[in-house]
Amino acid sequence: MSEIGNGHVRIERDGTRADVIIDRPEKRNAMNEATVADLTAAIGEVDEDDDVRAATLLGEGSVFCAGFQLEMMHEKDVDEHDEFHRAFRELLDTIDETTTPIVAGIKGAGIAGGFELTLPADLRVLGAETKYGIIEVNLGIFPHQGSTQRLPRIVGIGKAKELVLTGDYVDPEEAAQCNLVTEVVAEDAVDDRATELANELTEKAPLGIENALEAFQATFDVPLEAGLSTEHRLAMRVYGTRDRKEGFEAQLERREPEFEGR
């Protein structure tokens, strides 16, 4: 086992499989700057290890990832949000560009940033009772770390719009039907099933897997980078609004937000 930099993520190795584990169970594995930095470093380390043929992305305890740490997000100004979200985007790009297949095990909750963290994974295993969705429109913003770009490429633009605009959690069985996740299993079986799938991938031809993943990166005619840049620019516009502040304050105060469109 190896602990990464800030101690928010650890890597466990079992033969040719590596498990990247978010290790903040006391915070429901919610991400802050240190967590994002540790995850980026961990994925990079796994990808550079020639002995690793597949990896899992898991959360310690009963929750995969409850998104971003809410208090941190509420306190940031627009420039600080810009810096943080660029770092998170670098993490997602690192996952997307790795040629080591990654299986995400999503249990308990995969919400907002925790949901978007799973999108670049190659396979996704979801718990049958997991809260899984992008809720940002309920906070006065919109999901802008791949949900308007990566998500439509997975489920189609119609379903992606439904998930983004309603801000509702997606039913696990529906998530499987629309190919958002690979399969749905019992809540207490998520990590084991993700590990099993990763083990299966370690048994395949590593160069075949590596080159297949590289080919997948060239699948779409519209450059992802251009779409993500547009998403980021528009998101930073939203972070300067009164409604963004109201959304986070209402969530912290456990009340219904009063949005004014400004």
DRENTIBA-159517 format. One line per 8 residues: for each residue x, y, z of N, C-alpha, C. Coordinates in steps of 0.2 Angstrom, whole numbers, plus 5000, padded with zeros to 4 digits. Layout:
% DRENTIBA-159517
X/Y/Z/X/Y/Z/X/Y/Z ~ ...
***
This chain:
% DRENTIBA-159517
5004/4994/5000/5000/5000/5000/5004/5006/5000 ~ 5002/5011/4996/5006/5018/4996/5001/5023/4997 ~ 5003/5028/5001/4999/5034/5003/5001/5040/4998 ~ 4997/5043/4995/4999/5049/4991/4999/5055/4995 ~ 5004/5059/4993/5005/5066/4996/5002/5069/5002 ~ 4996/5071/5001/4992/5074/5006/4988/5069/5011 ~ 4989/5062/5009/4985/5057/5013/4978/5056/5012 ~ 4975/5059/5007/4968/5059/5005/4967/5053/5000
4972/5050/4998/4971/5044/4993/4977/5039/4994 ~ 4975/5033/4993/4980/5028/4994/4980/5023/4988 ~ 4985/5020/4986/4985/5015/4981/4987/5008/4984 ~ 4983/5003/4983/4984/4996/4985/4985/4992/4978 ~ 4990/4988/4979/4992/4984/4973/4990/4976/4974 ~ 4988/4973/4970/4987/4966/4970/4988/4963/4963 ~ 4994/4960/4963/4997/4957/4956/4997/4963/4951 ~ 4994/4962/4946/4994/4967/4940/4988/4972/4941
4984/4972/4946/4979/4977/4948/4981/4982/4953 ~ 4979/4988/4952/4980/4993/4957/4973/4996/4959 ~ 4972/4997/4965/4966/5000/4968/4968/5007/4970 ~ 4965/5012/4967/4965/5019/4969/4959/5021/4973 ~ 4961/5023/4980/4955/5023/4985/4955/5030/4988 ~ 4950/5034/4987/4949/5040/4990/4948/5038/4998 ~ 4952/5041/5002/4952/5039/5009/4950/5045/5014 ~ 4944/5048/5013/4942/5053/5018/4935/5051/5020
4934/5045/5023/4927/5042/5025/4924/5047/5030 ~ 4927/5051/5034/4924/5055/5039/4921/5061/5035 ~ 4923/5062/5029/4920/5068/5025/4916/5065/5019 ~ 4914/5058/5020/4910/5055/5014/4914/5055/5008 ~ 4921/5055/5008/4925/5056/5003/4924/5062/4998 ~ 4922/5067/5001/4921/5073/4997/4928/5076/4996 ~ 4928/5079/4990/4935/5081/4987/4936/5089/4989 ~ 4942/5090/4991/4945/5097/4991/4951/5097/4987
4955/5103/4987/4961/5104/4983/4966/5098/4984 ~ 4967/5096/4990/4972/5091/4992/4969/5084/4989 ~ 4963/5083/4989/4960/5076/4987/4961/5076/4979 ~ 4960/5082/4976/4960/5082/4968/4968/5081/4967 ~ 4972/5084/4970/4979/5084/4969/4982/5076/4970 ~ 4979/5073/4975/4981/5066/4977/4979/5062/4971 ~ 4973/5063/4969/4970/5058/4964/4973/5059/4957 ~ 4975/5065/4956/4979/5066/4949/4986/5062/4950
4989/5063/4955/4995/5060/4956/4995/5052/4956 ~ 4990/5050/4959/4989/5043/4960/4987/5039/4953 ~ 4983/5043/4949/4981/5040/4943/4987/5040/4938 ~ 4991/5046/4939/4997/5046/4935/5002/5041/4937 ~ 5003/5039/4943/5008/5034/4946/5006/5027/4943 ~ 4999/5026/4943/4997/5020/4941/4998/5019/4933 ~ 4997/5024/4930/4997/5024/4922/5005/5023/4920 ~ 5009/5025/4924/5016/5025/4923/5019/5018/4925
5016/5014/4929/5018/5008/4931/5017/5002/4926 ~ 5022/5000/4923/5021/4995/4918/5019/4988/4920 ~ 5019/4987/4927/5017/4981/4930/5009/4981/4931 ~ 5006/4987/4931/4999/4988/4932/4995/4987/4925 ~ 4990/4982/4925/4987/4981/4918/4979/4984/4919 ~ 4977/4985/4925/4970/4988/4926/4970/4991/4933 ~ 4965/4995/4934/4964/4999/4940/4957/5000/4942 ~ 4956/5000/4949/4949/5002/4951/4950/5009/4954
4944/5013/4954/4943/5019/4957/4938/5018/4962 ~ 4940/5018/4969/4935/5017/4974/4935/5022/4980 ~ 4930/5021/4984/4930/5026/4990/4930/5022/4996 ~ 4934/5024/5001/4934/5020/5008/4928/5021/5011 ~ 4926/5016/5015/4920/5016/5018/4913/5015/5014 ~ 4908/5018/5016/4901/5016/5013/4900/5021/5007 ~ 4904/5026/5006/4902/5031/5001/4908/5031/4996 ~ 4906/5031/4989/4911/5032/4984/4914/5040/4985
4910/5045/4983/4912/5051/4983/4906/5056/4983 ~ 4905/5060/4989/4900/5065/4989/4901/5071/4986 ~ 4905/5071/4981/4906/5077/4977/4912/5082/4980 ~ 4911/5088/4979/4916/5093/4982/4914/5095/4989 ~ 4919/5097/4993/4917/5099/5000/4913/5105/5000 ~ 4907/5105/5002/4903/5111/5001/4905/5117/5004 ~ 4908/5117/5010/4910/5123/5014/4916/5126/5010 ~ 4920/5122/5007/4926/5125/5003/4923/5128/4997
4918/5125/4993/4915/5128/4987/4911/5135/4989 ~ 4908/5135/4995/4904/5141/4996/4909/5147/4998 ~ 4915/5146/5000/4919/5151/5002/4924/5154/4997 ~ 4924/5150/4991/4929/5152/4986/4926/5158/4982 ~ 4930/5163/4980/4928/5168/4975/4928/5165/4968 ~ 4927/5169/4963/4927/5167/4956/4934/5164/4954 ~ 4939/5168/4955/4946/5167/4953/4948/5160/4957 ~ 4946/5159/4963/4948/5153/4966/4944/5147/4963
4938/5148/4962/4934/5143/4958/4937/5141/4952 ~ 4939/5146/4948/4943/5145/4942/4949/5140/4942 ~ 4953/5142/4947/4959/5138/4949/4957/5131/4951 ~ 4953/5130/4955/4951/5124/4958/4948/5119/4952 ~ 4944/5122/4948/4940/5118/4943/4945/5116/4937 ~ 4950/5121/4936/4955/5119/4931/4959/5113/4934 ~ 4961/5113/4940/4964/5107/4943/4960/5101/4943 ~ 4953/5101/4944/4949/5095/4944/4948/5093/4936
4948/5098/4932/4948/5096/4925/4954/5092/4923 ~ 4960/5094/4925/4966/5091/4924/4966/5083/4927 ~ 4963/5082/4932/4962/5076/4935/4958/5072/4930 ~ 4952/5074/4928/4948/5071/4923/4951/5069/4917 ~ 4955/5074/4914/4959/5073/4908/4964/5067/4909 ~ 4967/5067/4915/4972/5062/4917/4969/5055/4917 ~ 4963/5054/4919/4959/5048/4919/4957/5046/4912 ~ 4955/5051/4908/4952/5050/4901/4958/5048/4897
4964/5051/4898/4970/5049/4893/4974/5043/4895 ~ 4973/5041/4901/4977/5035/4903/4975/5029/4899 ~ 4980/5025/4897/4979/5019/4893/4979/5013/4898 ~ 4978/5014/4905/4977/5009/4909/4969/5009/4911 ~ 4966/5003/4909/4959/5003/4910/4957/5004/4917 ~ 4952/5009/4919/4950/5010/4925/4942/5008/4926 ~ 4941/5005/4932/4934/5003/4934/4932/5007/4940 ~ 4927/5011/4939/4924/5014/4945/4919/5010/4949
4920/5010/4955/4915/5007/4960/4911/5012/4964 ~ 4905/5013/4962/4901/5019/4964/4896/5016/4969 ~ 4897/5017/4976/4892/5015/4981/4890/5021/4985 ~ 4884/5020/4989/4882/5025/4993/4880/5032/4990 ~ 4885/5035/4987/4884/5042/4984/4889/5043/4979 ~ 4887/5046/4973/4892/5048/4968/4888/5054/4965 ~ 4889/5060/4969/4885/5066/4968/4889/5072/4965 ~ 4886/5075/4960/4889/5082/4958/4896/5080/4955
4902/5083/4958/4908/5081/4956/4910/5074/4957 ~ 4907/5071/4961/4908/5063/4962/4905/5060/4956 ~ 4900/5062/4954/4897/5059/4947/4902/5060/4941 ~ 4904/5067/4941/4908/5068/4935/4915/5065/4935 ~ 4917/5063/4942/4923/5060/4942/4923/5053/4939 ~ 4917/5050/4939/4916/5043/4936/4916/5043/4928 ~ 4914/5049/4925/4913/5049/4918/4919/5047/4914 ~ 4925/5049/4915/4931/5046/4911/4933/5039/4912
4930/5036/4918/4932/5029/4919/4929/5025/4913 ~ 4933/5019/4912/4931/5015/4906/4925/5011/4908 ~ 4924/5008/4914/4918/5004/4916/4916/5007/4923 ~ 4909/5007/4924/4907/5009/4930/4902/5004/4933 ~ 4903/5002/4939/4899/4998/4943/4895/5002/4948 ~ 4888/5002/4948/4884/5006/4953/4880/5002/4958 ~ 4880/5004/4964/4876/5001/4969/4869/5002/4968 ~ 4865/4997/4970/4857/4997/4968/4854/5002/4972
4857/5005/4978/4854/5010/4982/4858/5017/4982 ~ 4862/5017/4977/4867/5023/4977/4863/5029/4975 ~ 4865/5035/4978/4862/5042/4975/4868/5044/4970 ~ 4866/5044/4964/4870/5045/4958/4867/5050/4954 ~ 4870/5056/4953/4867/5061/4949/4871/5068/4950 ~ 4869/5072/4945/4872/5079/4945/4867/5084/4947 ~ 4868/5087/4953/4862/5091/4956/4864/5098/4956 ~ 4869/5101/4952/4871/5107/4952/4866/5113/4951
4861/5111/4947/4856/5116/4945/4852/5118/4952 ~ 4852/5114/4957/4849/5115/4963/4853/5120/4967 ~ 4859/5121/4965/4864/5125/4969/4865/5132/4966 ~ 4862/5133/4960/4862/5140/4957/4868/5140/4952 ~ 4870/5134/4950/4875/5133/4945/4873/5128/4940 ~ 4878/5125/4936/4876/5119/4932/4883/5115/4932 ~ 4882/5108/4931/4888/5104/4931/4892/5105/4925 ~ 4898/5107/4926/4903/5109/4921/4909/5106/4920
4910/5100/4923/4916/5096/4922/4915/5090/4918 ~ 4912/5091/4913/4911/5085/4908/4904/5083/4907 ~ 4899/5086/4911/4892/5083/4910/4889/5086/4904 ~ 4891/5092/4901/4888/5094/4895/4893/5092/4889 ~ 4898/5088/4890/4903/5086/4885/4904/5078/4885 ~ 4906/5076/4890/4907/5069/4891/4901/5065/4891 ~ 4896/5067/4896/4890/5064/4897/4886/5062/4890 ~ 4885/5067/4886/4881/5066/4880/4884/5060/4875
4891/5060/4876/4894/5055/4872/4893/5048/4875 ~ 4891/5047/4881/4890/5041/4884/4882/5039/4883 ~ 4878/5044/4885/4871/5042/4885/4866/5045/4880 ~ 4869/5050/4875/4866/5053/4871/4864/5060/4873 ~ 4863/5065/4869/4862/5072/4871/4855/5073/4875 ~ 4850/5069/4872/4843/5069/4875/4843/5067/4883 ~ 4846/5062/4884/4846/5059/4891/4851/5064/4895 ~ 4856/5066/4892/4861/5070/4896/4858/5077/4898
4854/5080/4893/4850/5086/4895/4845/5084/4901 ~ 4842/5079/4901/4837/5077/4906/4841/5077/4913 ~ 4846/5074/4913/4850/5073/4919/4853/5080/4922 ~ 4855/5084/4917/4858/5090/4919/4853/5095/4921 ~ 4847/5096/4917/4842/5101/4918/4838/5099/4924 ~ 4836/5093/4925/4832/5091/4931/4836/5091/4938 ~ 4842/5090/4938/4846/5089/4944/4844/5084/4948 ~ 4840/5079/4945/4838/5073/4949/4843/5067/4949
4843/5063/4955/4847/5057/4955/4844/5052/4949 ~ 4848/5049/4946/4846/5044/4941/4845/5037/4945 ~ 4840/5034/4943/4838/5027/4946/4843/5023/4943 ~ 4846/5018/4948/4851/5014/4946/4850/5009/4940 ~ 4844/5007/4940/4842/5002/4934/4842/5006/4927 ~ 4839/5012/4928/4839/5017/4922/4846/5018/4920 ~ 4850/5019/4925/4857/5021/4923/4860/5015/4919 ~ 4859/5009/4920/4861/5003/4917/4858/5003/4910
4851/5004/4909/4848/5004/4903/4850/5009/4898 ~ 4852/5015/4900/4855/5020/4896/4862/5020/4895 ~ 4865/5015/4897/4873/5014/4897/4877/5018/4900 ~ 4874/5022/4905/4878/5026/4910/4883/5022/4914 ~ 4880/5016/4916/4885/5012/4920/4885/5005/4917 ~ 4890/5001/4918/4891/4995/4915/4886/4990/4918 ~ 4885/4990/4925/4881/4986/4928/4879/4988/4935 ~ 4873/4986/4938/4871/4987/4944/4871/4981/4949
4874/4982/4955/4874/4976/4959/4872/4978/4966 ~ 4872/4974/4971/4870/4975/4978/4875/4980/4981 ~ 4872/4985/4985/4877/4990/4988/4883/4987/4991 ~ 4883/4982/4994/4888/4979/4998/4893/4975/4993 ~ 4891/4974/4987/4895/4970/4982/4899/4975/4977 ~ 4898/4981/4978/4901/4986/4973/4908/4985/4972 ~ 4912/4986/4977/4919/4986/4977/4922/4979/4974 ~ 4919/4974/4977/4921/4967/4975/4920/4966/4967
4914/4968/4965/4912/4968/4958/4917/4972/4953 ~ 4919/4978/4956/4923/4982/4952/4930/4979/4952 ~ 4932/4976/4957/4938/4972/4958/4938/4966/4953 ~ 4933/4963/4953/4932/4957/4948/4933/4959/4941 ~ 4930/4964/4939/4930/4967/4932/4937/4969/4930 ~ 4941/4973/4935/4947/4975/4934/4952/4968/4933 ~ 4951/4963/4937/4955/4957/4937/4954/4954/4930 ~ 4948/4954/4928/4946/4951/4921/4951/4955/4916
4951/4962/4916/4955/4966/4911/4962/4964/4912 ~ 4965/4963/4918/4972/4961/4918/4974/4955/4914 ~ 4969/4951/4913/4970/4945/4910/4970/4945/4902 ~ 4968/4951/4900/4967/4952/4892/4974/4955/4890 ~ 4975/4955/4883/4981/4957/4880/4983/4964/4882 ~ 4988/4966/4886/4989/4973/4888/4990/4978/4882 ~ 4993/4976/4877/4994/4980/4871/4987/4981/4867 ~ 4983/4976/4867/4977/4977/4864/4973/4982/4868
4973/4981/4875/4969/4986/4879/4971/4993/4878 ~ 4978/4994/4879/4981/5000/4878/4980/5004/4872 ~ 4980/5000/4866/4979/5003/4860/4972/5004/4858 ~ 4967/5000/4861/4960/5001/4860/4958/5007/4864 ~ 4961/5009/4870/4959/5015/4874/4962/5021/4870 ~ 4968/5020/4867/4970/5026/4863/4966/5028/4857 ~ 4963/5022/4854/4959/5023/4848/4952/5026/4850 ~ 4950/5024/4856/4943/5027/4859/4944/5035/4859
4950/5037/4861/4951/5044/4862/4950/5048/4856 ~ 4950/5045/4850/4950/5048/4844/4943/5047/4840 ~ 4938/5045/4845/4931/5043/4842/4927/5048/4839 ~ 4927/5054/4842/4922/5059/4840/4925/5065/4836 ~ 4921/5067/4831/4924/5072/4827/4924/5079/4830 ~ 4920/5081/4835/4920/5087/4838/4926/5086/4844 ~ 4931/5091/4844/4936/5090/4849/4933/5091/4856 ~ 4935/5087/4860/4932/5087/4867/4935/5093/4870
4941/5095/4869/4945/5101/4872/4941/5107/4871 ~ 4939/5108/4865/4935/5114/4863/4928/5114/4867 ~ 4925/5109/4867/4919/5109/4871/4920/5110/4879 ~ 4925/5107/4881/4927/5108/4888/4929/5115/4890 ~ 4932/5118/4885/4934/5125/4886/4928/5130/4886 ~ 4923/5128/4882/4917/5132/4882/4913/5131/4889 ~ 4913/5125/4891/4909/5123/4897/4913/5127/4903 ~ 4919/5127/4903/4923/5130/4909/4921/5138/4909
4922/5141/4903/4921/5148/4902/4914/5150/4905 ~ 4909/5146/4902/4902/5148/4905/4901/5147/4912 ~ 4904/5142/4915/4904/5140/4922/4906/5146/4926 ~ 4912/5149/4924/4915/5154/4928/4910/5160/4928 ~ 4907/5161/4922/4902/5166/4922/4896/5165/4927 ~ 4894/5159/4928/4889/5157/4933/4891/5158/4940 ~ 4898/5157/4941/4900/5157/4948/4900/5164/4951 ~ 4900/5169/4947/4899/5176/4949/4892/5178/4951
4887/5174/4951/4880/5176/4951/4878/5176/4959 ~ 4873/5180/4960/4869/5180/4966/4866/5173/4968 ~ 4864/5170/4962/4860/5163/4963/4865/5158/4965 ~ 4871/5158/4963/4876/5153/4965/4877/5154/4973 ~ 4878/5160/4975/4879/5161/4982/4873/5159/4986 ~ 4867/5160/4984/4861/5158/4987/4860/5150/4987 ~ 4862/5147/4982/4861/5140/4981/4866/5136/4987 ~ 4872/5139/4987/4876/5136/4992/4874/5137/5000
4872/5144/5001/4870/5146/5007/4863/5142/5009 ~ 4859/5141/5005/4853/5137/5006/4854/5130/5008 ~ 4859/5127/5004/4861/5120/5006/4864/5119/5013 ~ 4868/5124/5014/4872/5124/5021/4867/5125/5027 ~ 4862/5129/5025/4857/5131/5030/4851/5126/5030 ~ 4851/5121/5026/4846/5116/5025/4839/5119/5024 ~ 4838/5123/5019/4832/5127/5017/4832/5127/5009 ~ 4826/5128/5007/4825/5129/5000/4828/5135/4997
4831/5135/4992/4834/5141/4989/4829/5145/4986 ~ 4831/5152/4985/4826/5157/4982/4830/5160/4976 ~ 4830/5157/4970/4834/5159/4965/4830/5165/4961 ~ 4834/5170/4959/4832/5176/4956/4834/5177/4949 ~ 4838/5172/4946/4841/5173/4939/4846/5178/4938 ~ 4849/5180/4944/4855/5185/4943/4861/5183/4947
***
